[in-house]
Amino acid sequence: MNETKPIRVLIADDFKVLRDVIRLHLERAADMDVVDEAPDLDDALERSRLVQPDVIIMNDYLPPVDSTHATVRFREQGLNAAILIISMHLEPDLIQRSFGSGADGFMHKDEIAGHLVDAIRQVHQGERYLSPKARDAYSSNQE
C-alpha cells in the first residue's frame, strides 16, 4: 500500500471568515490537513513551532507586520515550512519583496477557489508558485 502523508497546513490570517473559507477548500483535498490557524504573527510563530506545518498560508499583512517581515521572522526561527502569501494586492514590488524575504509562493485572494490546492502542492514540492493574476501583474511591470 502506497500511502503518502497529508500536507500539513497552517492558515495565518487576521480574518476568521477567510481562514474558514480556506479551511473548507482544503478539507476537500484528500492530501491536505489543516493542522492549525493563527490570527497574528506571534500566534502563528508559536503554533508553527508546536505543529510543524509543511506549508503556511499567510495573508500579506499578519498583525502587526506585513508578510515580508513575517516571512523573515519564520525563517529566523528555523521554521522550514513553505510559505504561500495570499493578497488582495498585486503590486509587483510586493510580489518581489515577498519572494526576496523567503516566501515560496504568491497568489491573489480572488484565485483561492481555483488555484489554492495546486499552489500548496507546488510549494510543498519545493517549487516557486505565482498565481495567474499575480504573474500577469508582475510580468507586465517587467516589460
VOTI-535069 format. One record per residue: residue in one letter; x, y, z of N, C-alpha, C in turn. Coordinates in pm, whole numbers, padded with zeros to 5 digits, always signed. Example, Ala and Ser with C-alpha at 12.3 -4.5 7.8 and 13.67 -1.06 7.14 Angstrom:
<sites>
A+01319-00569+00780+01230-00450+00780+01320-00330+00780S+01285-00225+00708+01367-00106+00714+01290+00003+00787
</sites>
This chain:
<sites>
M+00084-00117+00000+00000+00000+00000+00089+00124+00000N+00064+00216-00091+00149+00333-00107+00074+00458-00061E+00067+00478+00069+00001+00597+00122+00105+00702+00154T+00074+00825+00115+00162+00935+00149+00097+01016+00261K+00180+01079+00339+00129+01161+00448+00066+01287+00389P-00043+01334+00450-00105+01457+00400-00013+01578+00423I-00030+01679+00341+00043+01804+00356-00019+01878+00474R+00064+01909+00572+00018+01975+00694+00021+02127+00673V-00096+02190+00686-00110+02332+00653-00152+02413+00776L-00086+02526+00796-00126+02624+00896-00177+02747+00821I-00293+02798+00861-00352+02916+00798-00331+03036+00890A-00261+03138+00842-00233+03258+00921-00295+03379+00852D-00406+03424+00907-00477+03541+00851-00556+03603+00964D-00564+03735+00965-00634+03803+01073-00786+03800+01059F-00838+03756+00944-00982+03747+00924-01028+03602+00936K-01109+03576+01039-01157+03440+01063-01239+03387+00945V-01318+03473+00883-01400+03429+00770-01311+03374+00659L-01201+03440+00630-01112+03391+00525-01044+03261+00569R-01006+03251+00695-00949+03125+00742-01049+03012+00725D-01177+03040+00753-01281+02939+00737-01298+02898+00591V-01294+02995+00500-01308+02966+00356-01191+02879+00310I-01072+02916+00350-00954+02838+00311-00965+02696+00366R-01003+02684+00492-01018+02552+00554-01118+02466+00475L-01231+02523+00437-01331+02450+00360-01274+02398+00227H-01196+02482+00159-01135+02438+00034-01036+02324+00057L-00959+02334+00164-00857+02232+00189-00915+02102+00242E-01028+02108+00309-01091+01985+00358-01138+01897+00243R-01157+01953+00126-01198+01876+00008-01080+01804-00057A-00959+01842-00022-00840+01781-00080-00793+01668+00012A-00795+01548-00038-00761+01431+00043-00615+01432+00091D-00529+01504+00020-00387+01504+00054-00346+01623+00142M-00444+01691+00204-00412+01807+00288-00482+01798+00422D-00415+01851+00523-00467+01851+00658-00438+01987+00721V-00542+02063+00754-00523+02191+00824-00494+02157+00969V-00371+02186+01013-00330+02147+01147-00350+02257+01250D-00365+02383+01203-00389+02492+01297-00416+02620+01220E-00458+02723+01296-00486+02855+01242-00428+02958+01338A-00400+03077+01284-00348+03184+01369-00393+03319+01314P-00433+03411+01404-00480+03542+01359-00372+03650+01354D-00253+03620+01408-00147+03722+01409-00010+03653+01408L+00093+03734+01393+00228+03679+01378+00274+03600+01499D+00260+03656+01619+00310+03586+01738+00242+03450+01754D+00112+03448+01732+00038+03322+01741+00083+03225+01632A+00103+03276+01512+00147+03190+01401+00285+03131+01428L+00376+03211+01482+00510+03160+01514+00502+03051+01621E+00425+03077+01726+00413+02979+01834+00348+02849+01785R+00238+02863+01713+00168+02743+01666+00251+02666+01564S+00327+02738+01483+00414+02670+01385+00520+02587+01454R+00577+02640+01561+00677+02563+01637+00614+02437+01696L+00489+02448+01739+00422+02334+01802+00378+02228+01701V+00317+02269+01590+00259+02172+01498+00347+02138+01378Q+00454+02216+01356+00548+02189+01247+00478+02166+01113P+00409+02270+01061+00339+02253+00933+00437+02239+00817D+00388+02179+00710+00466+02171+00587+00452+02300+00506V+00333+02361+00513+00304+02483+00438+00230+02580+00529I+00269+02708+00521+00200+02815+00591+00136+02904+00485I+00004+02920+00494-00067+03014+00408-00081+03141+00489M-00026+03251+00437-00020+03373+00516-00072+03493+00438N-00156+03572+00504-00203+03697+00448-00085+03792+00427D-00100+03886+00333+00009+03980+00308+00028+04079+00423Y-00065+04083+00516-00048+04158+00640-00089+04067+00754L+00005+04035+00837-00020+03949+00953+00016+04031+01077P-00086+04087+01143-00059+04181+01252+00051+04133+01344P+00145+04218+01373+00150+04361+01346+00238+04401+01227V+00276+04307+01141+00369+04340+01033+00319+04288+00898D+00384+04334+00791+00348+04281+00659+00414+04144+00641S+00372+04076+00536+00417+03937+00516+00566+03925+00492T+00629+04029+00438+00773+04019+00415+00847+04011+00549H+00807+04095+00644+00870+04088+00776+00833+03959+00848A+00709+03916+00832+00666+03791+00895+00744+03673+00840T+00765+03670+00709+00840+03560+00647+00982+03554+00702V+01043+03670+00716+01179+03676+00773+01178+03619+00914R+01077+03652+00993+01068+03600+01130+01055+03447+01131F+00973+03393+01040+00960+03247+01032+01095+03184+00999R+01165+03243+00904+01295+03188+00863+01398+03201+00976E+01396+03312+01049+01488+03331+01162+01462+03228+01272Q+01338+03186+01287+01302+03086+01389+01341+02944+01345G+01390+02931+01222+01429+02800+01173+01313+02715+01125L+01198+02777+01104+01082+02703+01054+01099+02682+00905N+01099+02558+00864+01128+02523+00725+01005+02506+00639A+00889+02540+00689+00766+02526+00612+00772+02616+00488A+00711+02569+00380+00695+02654+00263+00593+02762+00299I+00613+02882+00248+00524+02994+00279+00458+03042+00151L+00324+03042+00154+00243+03090+00043+00171+03216+00088I+00201+03328+00023+00138+03456+00056+00010+03470-00025I-00099+03511+00042-00223+03543-00028-00251+03692-00006S-00297+03758-00112-00312+03903-00104-00423+03953-00195M-00482+04065-00158-00575+04135-00246-00498+04233-00335H-00370+04249-00308-00287+04345-00379-00195+04273-00477L-00176+04335-00592-00091+04274-00695+00022+04366-00738E+00069+04450-00647+00180+04538-00681+00306+04454-00704P+00371+04475-00817+00492+04399-00847+00597+04410-00737D+00607+04527-00672+00705+04543-00565+00674+04451-00448L+00546+04436-00413+00507+04346-00304+00541+04201-00339I+00513+04164-00462+00543+04027-00507+00694+04002-00500Q+00772+04097-00549+00918+04082-00548+00972+04077-00406R+00922+04165-00320+00968+04165-00179+00928+04036-00108S+00812+03982-00143+00768+03856-00081+00867+03744-00112F+00901+03730-00239+00998+03626-00275+01136+03658-00219G+01172+03784-00217+01302+03824-00164+01317+03796-00016S+01205+03795+00057+01211+03770+00201+01207+03621+00235G+01185+03538+00133+01187+03394+00156+01056+03323+00133A+00953+03394+00084+00827+03327+00052+00846+03234-00067D+00765+03131-00074+00774+03033-00181+00666+03049-00287G+00562+03123-00252+00453+03142-00346+00375+03268-00315F+00302+03315-00416+00222+03437-00402+00098+03420-00489M-00019+03450-00429-00142+03441-00507-00241+03549-00464H-00327+03586-00559-00434+03681-00532-00548+03608-00463K-00612+03674-00366-00720+03609-00290-00837+03568-00378D-00860+03639-00488-00968+03601-00579-00945+03464-00643E-00823+03414-00637-00789+03288-00703-00788+03167-00608I-00828+03189-00483-00826+03080-00385-00906+02960-00434A-01027+02983-00481-01114+02872-00520-01053+02788-00632G-00989+02850-00728-00940+02776-00843-00795+02731-00837H-00716+02791-00746-00572+02764-00754-00505+02727-00622L-00573+02743-00508-00506+02725-00379-00448+02586-00360V-00524+02484-00389-00478+02347-00366-00354+02318-00450D-00356+02355-00578-00239+02334-00663-00120+02415-00615A-00146+02537-00569-00037+02623-00518+00031+02557-00398I-00049+02503-00308+00006+02437-00189+00089+02316-00230R+00038+02237-00321+00114+02120-00366+00247+02162-00428Q+00243+02267-00507+00365+02311-00576+00470+02362-00478V+00431+02449-00383+00532+02499-00289+00579+02389-00196H+00492+02293-00164+00532+02181-00080+00638+02096-00149Q+00635+02091-00281+00734+02015-00357+00863+02095-00381G+00871+02214-00323+00992+02294-00334+00996+02385-00456E+00883+02398-00523+00877+02484-00641+00821+02620-00602R+00857+02721-00678+00803+02855-00658+00669+02863-00729Y+00572+02933-00667+00439+02946-00725+00401+03093-00737L+00348+03129-00853+00294+03261-00878+00162+03241-00951S+00052+03283-00890-00080+03260-00948-00095+03339-01079P-00192+03303-01162-00208+03371-01291-00222+03523-01280K-00306+03572-01190-00321+03718-01176-00193+03783-01127A-00126+03720-01034-00001+03774-00982+00107+03772-01091R+00111+03664-01168+00207+03652-01278+00184+03762-01381D+00057+03786-01417+00026+03891-01514+00068+04028-01463A+00037+04058-01337+00074+04187-01278+00225+04204-01273Y+00294+04097-01234+00439+04104-01220+00507+04115-01356S+00463+04035-01453+00530+04036-01584+00499+04164-01661S+00381+04224-01642+00352+04349-01711+00441+04461-01662N+00487+04452-01538+00578+04551-01485+00720+04531-01534Q+00753+04409-01575+00890+04376-01619+00915+04412-01764E+00809+04441-01839+00823+04469-01983+00874+04608-02008
</sites>
